[in-house]
Each structure stands twice: as structure tokens, then as C-alpha cells.
Amino acid sequence: MRIPVYAAAIAAALCLCGQAQAAEGVFAGARVSTLGVGGEFGVDLNSHWTARALVNGYDWDYKTTNDDIRYNGKLNLASWGGQIDYRFVADGPLYVTAGLYSNDNKIHATARPTSTTDIGGVPFTPEQIGTLTARGKFSDTAPYLGIGARWPIGPMQISLEAGAYFQGRAHVALTSDGTYAGDPAYQAALEKERRDLQNDVDDYKTYPVVALGLRYGF
């Protein structure tokens, strides 16, 4: 149900260009950021205001250790939404921006211990544990606030932006497929381990954004 809401919000922002007599032009561009690789399409409504639609995505592989358990992980970045920029000085480089995104950022990680390992502070053998699988999903909605600057280079513009992406507290699930998977005592230890992972992932509920972009005006 969230897709029509975002589509309407972005369409409303961009359609302002049709109502603004002073609209200066349409542009499209590419960007690289901590939200992934993406693109943008927008309109300079006048010398102060700009409306943009953006999409970002990338998959990052990583390794991490939590409670002496070595995980192989993947961070799946996927987001799209709209931003409105306000320039402090007409046609000047500096601007502040606010936006709203449909957020599909996810975390997936697995671990297969090869020796006796503590799960939730209790030791278990590799056979009892099997493979640990952790999954984390953030909020479906992510407001965004940032500040940036852009400079003309002929018919193009280069931009640098920094901000905060408020994706909320992730819901983390942790399962395993070893011989103790159905044991109540093991499940209690696994829940404690899950809460420890939850606390670590909570560090990313406010996700820092740094973006470098290049756009072309039509």
C-alpha cells in the first residue's frame, strides 16, 4: 500500500514544475552515495526551489564478529523517494534539503561455527548450532534531512551532499538449523543472542548519507 503514497508524493512535487511560471529547467543525473549507486530526475522550480525524484541501490558484502561469532553478511540497499531543496541565495551553491523515501534496506548474515561456541552466553557444539542465519529489516518509511552544494561545469552540475536518513529500528530475526534447533533451552539462548545482534543493528537506525552527484540540464 505504500507504493501509491510515494508515487503520489513524488508526482505532486514534480508536477509543481508545470504550475511554476518561473521554472528554470529539467535535469537528470547519476550519483554515488552511502545509500548506493543511483540516479535522479528533477526540476528547478525557480531560483530558490528544486524538486527531485531519486532512486538508490547496491549490495555490500561484509564480515563481522558478534560475541566471538564470525558472520558473513550482505547489506542490501534499496530506496526511492523525493526531495525538495531550498537554496539560501538565489542560484547560489548552498542548499538544504528534506525528503521522504520508500525504504527497503535489509541485512542478511550467516555463521557456521566450527568449534564449541557460546550462544547467548551458553556453550554449544557446532552440531547443536548448525548454521546461524540473521535477517534484519528496517522501517518501510525513511525521512531524510541534508545539506549540500552544487557547482556548474558547463551544461552540467556537480553536487556534494551530506545528511541523515532516518530508517528506524530494524527488526532482527535469528534462526539456526542444528540438532538443538527445537530445544527450549537453546531457543532461550538464541533469543539472547538475537537481542545482542539487535542492539548492534540499532546503531544504523539513523544512517549517515554522503552523496556525490553529476547532473545534466535539458
C-alpha positions in Angstrom: 0.0 0.0 0.0 3.0 2.3 0.4 3.8 2.5 -3.3 0.8 4.6 -4.3 1.5 7.0 -1.4 5.1 7.6 -2.5 4.2 7.8 -6.2 1.6 10.5 -5.4 4.1 12.4 -3.2 6.8 12.4 -5.9 4.3 13.2 -8.7 2.9 16.1 -6.7 6.4 17.5 -6.1 7.5 17.2 -9.7 4.2 18.4 -11.2 4.8 21.8 -9.4 7.1 22.5 -12.4 4.0 22.7 -14.6 2.5 25.3 -12.4 5.6 27.4 -11.8 5.9 30.0 -14.5 9.5 30.6 -13.4 10.7 27.1 -13.7 14.3 27.2 -14.9 14.8 23.7 -16.4 14.7 19.9 -16.1 17.7 17.8 -15.3 18.7 14.2 -14.9 21.8 12.8 -13.2 23.7 10.0 -11.6 25.0 9.8 -8.1 27.1 7.6 -5.7 26.3 7.7 -2.0 26.3 5.6 1.1 22.8 4.7 0.1 24.2 3.1 -3.1 24.5 3.9 -6.7 21.6 5.7 -8.2 20.0 8.4 -10.3 17.8 11.4 -10.0 15.4 13.4 -12.1 14.3 16.9 -11.1 13.1 20.4 -11.9 14.4 23.8 -10.8 11.1 25.4 -9.9 12.7 28.8 -9.5 16.0 30.4 -8.4 15.5 29.0 -4.8 13.5 25.8 -5.0 14.2 22.4 -6.7 12.2 19.2 -6.7 13.9 15.8 -7.2 12.9 12.1 -7.6 15.7 9.7 -6.6 16.5 6.0 -6.6 19.4 4.2 -4.9 20.6 0.6 -4.6 23.6 -1.6 -4.0 24.6 -4.8 -2.3 27.5 -4.7 0.1 29.3 -7.9 1.3 30.9 -7.7 4.7 32.3 -9.8 7.5 31.7 -9.0 11.2 32.1 -10.6 14.6 29.5 -10.5 17.3 30.0 -12.3 20.6 33.0 -14.1 19.1 30.8 -15.5 16.3 32.1 -14.7 12.8 29.3 -13.7 10.4 29.4 -13.4 6.6 26.9 -10.7 5.8 25.3 -8.8 3.0 23.7 -5.3 3.2 21.0 -4.9 0.6 20.5 -1.2 -0.1 17.3 -0.2 -1.9 15.4 3.1 -1.7 13.5 5.6 -3.8 11.7 8.8 -3.0 11.6 12.5 -3.4 13.4 15.6 -2.1 12.8 19.3 -2.1 15.8 21.6 -2.0 16.0 25.2 -0.9 18.9 27.5 -1.8 19.8 30.2 0.7 20.8 32.6 -2.0 19.1 32.7 -5.4 21.0 30.5 -7.8 23.7 30.1 -5.1 25.6 26.8 -4.5 24.4 26.0 -0.9 21.1 24.4 -0.2 19.2 22.5 2.5 17.0 19.5 1.5 14.3 17.4 3.0 12.7 14.2 1.6 10.7 11.1 2.1 11.8 7.6 0.9 10.4 4.2 0.4 13.0 2.1 2.3 13.9 -1.5 1.5 17.3 -1.7 3.2 17.9 -5.2 4.6 20.7 -7.1 6.3 21.4 -10.8 5.9 24.2 -12.7 7.6 25.2 -16.3 8.2 27.7 -18.1 10.5 28.6 -21.7 10.8 30.8 -22.3 13.9 33.5 -25.0 13.6 34.1 -25.3 17.4 32.2 -25.1 20.6 30.7 -21.6 20.7 28.8 -19.5 23.2 25.2 -18.7 22.1 23.7 -16.2 24.5 26.5 -17.0 26.9 25.9 -20.7 26.9 28.3 -23.1 25.1 27.0 -25.3 22.3 28.8 -27.7 19.8 28.9 -27.0 16.1 26.4 -29.9 15.5 24.0 -28.4 18.0 24.2 -25.0 16.4 24.4 -25.8 12.7 24.2 -22.6 10.6 23.1 -19.3 12.2 21.0 -17.1 9.9 20.3 -13.5 10.9 17.9 -11.2 8.9 17.2 -7.5 9.6 14.6 -5.3 8.0 14.3 -1.5 8.7 11.3 0.7 8.6 9.3 0.9 5.3 9.5 4.7 5.5 12.6 6.9 5.9 12.5 10.7 6.2 15.7 12.4 5.1 17.3 15.8 6.0 20.5 17.1 4.5 22.7 20.0 3.3 24.7 20.3 0.2 26.2 22.4 -2.5 26.4 22.2 -6.3 28.5 23.9 -8.9 28.1 24.4 -12.6 30.6 22.8 -15.1 29.4 23.9 -18.5 26.0 22.4 -19.2 26.5 20.1 -16.2 26.5 20.4 -12.4 28.4 18.6 -9.8 27.0 18.2 -6.3 28.1 17.1 -2.8 25.5 16.4 -0.1 25.6 15.1 3.4 22.6 14.2 5.6 20.8 11.8 7.9 18.5 9.0 6.7 16.0 8.1 9.5 15.2 4.5 8.7 14.2 3.5 12.2 14.9 0.5 14.4 15.4 -2.8 12.4 13.5 -5.9 13.3 16.1 -8.7 13.6 15.3 -12.4 13.3 17.9 -15.1 14.2 17.4 -18.8 13.4 19.6 -22.0 13.3 19.3 -25.5 11.9 21.4 -27.6 14.2 20.3 -30.6 16.2 19.2 -28.3 19.1 17.1 -26.1 16.9 13.9 -27.2 18.7 15.4 -27.3 22.2 13.7 -24.8 24.6 17.0 -24.0 26.5 18.8 -23.5 23.2 15.9 -21.3 21.9 16.2 -19.1 25.1 20.0 -18.7 24.5 19.4 -18.0 20.8 16.9 -15.2 21.8 19.5 -13.6 24.0 22.0 -13.7 21.0 19.3 -12.2 18.8 18.9 -9.3 21.2 22.6 -8.7 21.2 22.5 -8.5 17.4 19.5 -6.2 17.6 21.5 -3.8 19.8 24.3 -3.7 17.2 22.0 -3.1 14.3 20.2 -0.3 16.2 23.3 1.8 15.6 22.1 2.2 12.0 18.6 3.5 12.7 19.9 6.9 11.8 22.0 6.2 8.7 24.6 8.8 7.6 24.5 9.8 4.0 27.3 11.3 1.9 26.5 11.7 -1.8 28.4 12.8 -4.9 26.4 13.6 -8.0 26.6 14.7 -11.6 23.6 16.1 -13.4 22.9 17.4 -16.9 20.3 20.1 -17.6 18.0 19.9 -20.6 
